[in-house]
Amino acid sequence: MTRIKRGYIARRRRTKIRLFASTFRGAHSRLTRTITQQKIRALVSAHRDRGRQKRDFRRLWITRINAVIRENRVYFSYSKLIHNLYKRQLLLNRKILAQIAILNKSCLYMISNEIIK
């Protein structure tokens, strides 16, 4: 019987995984088993940190808004400002409020004055 050579499908799968891990260091980019383990680990970390990034940015925006509000005595606290924004139906999200607080403080004063009226 003649010898049957293996197909190309497994090799194609391994090269695809190798391309993913080509920037990893050491055995993590050379050995197939460790490459697959590191790929799983990298994707798990990426998935976890996408949620963590959203959380961290929200905390940053809240901190920035609160700092500007308390520094310039615009409002007593962040929570009261947000509460009154919702009561007045001024729909500004925290990202936009943080950008306004940093770049254009006079605009933030105008918004707070609009709430107080």
Salt bridges, closest charged atoms under 4 A:
ASP49 OD1 - ARG48 NE 3.20
ASP49 OD1 - ARG52 NH1 3.86
